[in-house]
Amino acid sequence: MTESDQVVIGRLSSDFAVMASYLARASADLNELSRIVAERRADTAGSYAPPVAVPVAPYWAAGSPVPQQPLPRPVAPPPERHSAAKRSEGWIGKALAVAGVAVTLIGIALLLVLAAQAGILAPGVRVGAGAVLAAGLVATSCRLNRRPGGRVGAIALAATGIAAAYIDVVAVTTIYAWVPPPAGLVIAALVAGGGLTLARRWNSEHLGLLVLVPLLALAPAVAGDLTLLVVAFLLSLSAAALPVQLGRDWTAMHAARIAVATLPLLVALIAAAPSSAGWLSGACAIAAVLAVVGALLLLPHGNRPVGTAVLGAVGSLPVLALPLVADRVTSAVLDASLAAVVLGIVLLGRELPGVTRSVRRVWTALATVAGLVAVIAAFDGPVAAPVLVAMACVLAVAGRHSGLADGAAVAFASVGGLFYLESASVDALVAPTEVTGAIAVSTLITSVLVIACASAIVWSLAHRPDPGTDVTRIVWGGCGVAALYASTVLFVTSGVLVGGEGAGFYAGHVAATIVWIGVAAGLLWIAARMPRTERSAALVGGLALVAAAMAKLFVFDLGTLDGIFRVVVFIVVGLVLLGMGAGYARMLTHQDQRV
C-alpha cells in the first residue's frame, strides 16, 4: 500500500468519525425534544405520558461502520376529556336560540298588531321600530359570526332579523296599505331572498329553517286572516327559497319550503267560500309547479331522492283537492295537466339526472291519482266508468313491459269498476230490473271494456319476466272474476233490452252460462296444445271456469230459470262437457307423444 493510499484512508476515517459525532448529537436532541413534547401534553391532559427513549449513538472509532438509529415513535395525543360533554351540551345553546327567535318574533307581531288596535304608537313608529330592530339584528349577527364560537348566536339573530323584516313588509302591505300588493310582494321576495342567500353563504340550513318556519304562522296572524295576499306572500317566499337550495343536500329545507306553500292552501281550500275559487285555483297551480320543478332541480344534488320526490308529490296536494271548491272544468283541466306533466317526467326519467326508479314509482302514483281525480271531477258515474276502464286498457297494452304501468292500469280499472257497479249491481243479475236507455248503453260499453281490460292486464302480466309471483296470481284471479261478472252483465242487460224483463232476462243468463263453459273449453283446448311445462296457467284457468259454470248452473240457473230456458242451458252445457271430456284426453295424449 503506497503512502498516498494511506492518506486517503486516513481522511475517510476522519470524515466518518465526524459524521458519527453529528448523528450522536442529533439523536440526543431528538430525545430531549420528545421529552419536552410529552411533558406539555401531560400537563394539558392531566396525565403524564413518559417520553419515548431514543438510544444515543456512541462515538464510534474511526473507520467502524455506523449503525442506523431508529427514529423516535410519535406520541399519540391523549383524548380530550371534555369533548363528549361539549357535544352533549351543544343542543342547549341551539334550543335557547330557537326559543329566542320565537319569542322575539311574537313580540314584533304584538308590536304591529296589538299596538295598532290599542293606538299606543303611531303607525310610522311601529313600522320604523320593526325595521330598525330587523336591521340591527342582522348587522349584529354578521359581526358575531366572525367571532370564535359565535355561529349559533349569529344564526339565531340573523333569522330573527330577517323574519322581522318580512313581517314588517306584510304589515305595511296588508294592515296599513301603504304599499300596493304587487310592490309588497316584490319587497317581500327581496327580503326573503336576501336572508336565504345569507343562509347559503353561511352554509346553514338551520338559518333557512328559522326564516321559513316562523313565517308560516306569523304572516297570517299579522294580516289577520288567510287572504289572497298572505297566500301570495308565502308562495313568493317558497319561490325565493328554491335557488338557495341548489347544490345543497337540504332535505329539511325542502320540506319547509313545501310546507310554506302547501299548508296555507289546504287550509284555505277547506274553509274557502265559492267566490274565492278562482284565485285559489291559480295559487294551487303555482304551488304544484314550485313543488315539481323544485324536486327536479334538487334531485341531482341530494342523497335522499325518494324523500325529495315524495315532498314534491305532497306539494301537489292542493291541486288534487281543488274539486272541493272549484268547478268541474277548472279542476279537471288542472288535474289532467298535472297528470300529463308528471307522466312525461316518468317517461323521460332515464334521461333526467336524479330521477331513479324509486322516484319514477312515486311520481307514477302521483300521475295515477291526478288522472283519477281529473276523470272523476269531469264526469258523472255512467261516463266516468267507461272512461276509466278504457284508460286502464290503454295503459295495460302500452306499458306491457312496465310494472309501473300495470299498477296504474289496475288502479284505474279498480276505480272504474266501483262506478261500474253503481249501474251494474248484483241485484240486477239476481232479479229482473228495468234499465233506462242511457244507463243501459253505459253498462254495455263498460262491460265490453272490462272484459277487454281484464284480458289486456292478464296478457301484460304473462309477458313479464316474473309472471309466477303471488301478486300476479292474485291479479289474474281478480281479472278472471271481473271478466266473468262483466260478461254476465253484458248478456243479461242485452237480453232485458231486447226481450224485456221476463224472457230477455232468462235468455241472457242462458247465454252467459253457455259462454262461460265455451271459454273454459277454449282454455283447455289451448292447454292441450302447449308443452307440459307451460300449460299450468291455461289448465288451471279452464278448470276454474268449468267449476264456476257448474256452480252457476246448479245454484242459480236451476232454481231461477223457467221452462225451456232451463232445458236449453242444461243440454248445451252437458254436450259441451261431454265433448271436452272426450276430446281433451285425446288431444293431450297426441301432444305429449309429439313432445
Order of alpha helices (4+ residues) and beta strands (2+ residues): alpha-alpha-alpha-alpha-alpha-alpha-alpha-alpha-alpha-alpha-alpha-alpha-alpha-alpha-alpha-alpha-alpha-alpha-alpha-alpha-alpha
